[in-house]
Amino acid sequence: MNRFANLADRQPKNDTADQTAPASPVAQIPTPPSRVGRKAVSGYFSPELSLALHTCARRHGLSLQDLMAEAFDDVLRKYGESPIGR
């Protein structure tokens, strides 16, 4: 069966019938509990650094996020700020 067979039978939409805009697809996706109250921090780095970070995290049984939180805490201490952690 031709998937366009029924198109000729359809009535054209009335442009003035309903002017409400559909909800944004982003608004329909629920926020995972692990992200509630958190904010993303990201950057662009070389593929070599990315691989090294992922490898280090894997070797030590950490997630990349845990490894990065530890690194950010170390940077904050280095510059005299209070570490925040996860």
ChimeraX attribute file (.defattr): number of C-alpha atoms within 10 A of each C-alpha:
attribute: neighborCount
match mode: 1-to-1
recipient: residues
	/A:1	4
	/A:2	5
	/A:3	6
	/A:4	7
	/A:5	8
	/A:6	8
	/A:7	9
	/A:8	8
	/A:9	7
	/A:10	7
	/A:11	7
	/A:12	8
	/A:13	8
	/A:14	7
	/A:15	7
	/A:16	6
	/A:17	7
	/A:18	8
	/A:19	7
	/A:20	6
	/A:21	6
	/A:22	6
	/A:23	8
	/A:24	8
	/A:25	7
	/A:26	8
	/A:27	8
	/A:28	8
	/A:29	8
	/A:30	7
	/A:31	10
	/A:32	7
	/A:33	8
	/A:34	7
	/A:35	9
	/A:36	8
	/A:37	6
	/A:38	9
	/A:39	7
	/A:40	5
	/A:41	6
	/A:42	6
	/A:43	4
	/A:44	7
	/A:45	8
	/A:46	8
	/A:47	9
	/A:48	9
	/A:49	11
	/A:50	13
	/A:51	11
	/A:52	12
	/A:53	16
	/A:54	16
	/A:55	14
	/A:56	15
	/A:57	17
	/A:58	13
	/A:59	9
	/A:60	9
	/A:61	11
	/A:62	14
	/A:63	14
	/A:64	16
	/A:65	12
	/A:66	14
	/A:67	18
	/A:68	17
	/A:69	16
	/A:70	16
	/A:71	13
	/A:72	15
	/A:73	17
	/A:74	17
	/A:75	14
	/A:76	15
	/A:77	13
	/A:78	11
	/A:79	8
	/A:80	9
	/A:81	11
	/A:82	12
	/A:83	15
	/A:84	12
	/A:85	13
	/A:86	10
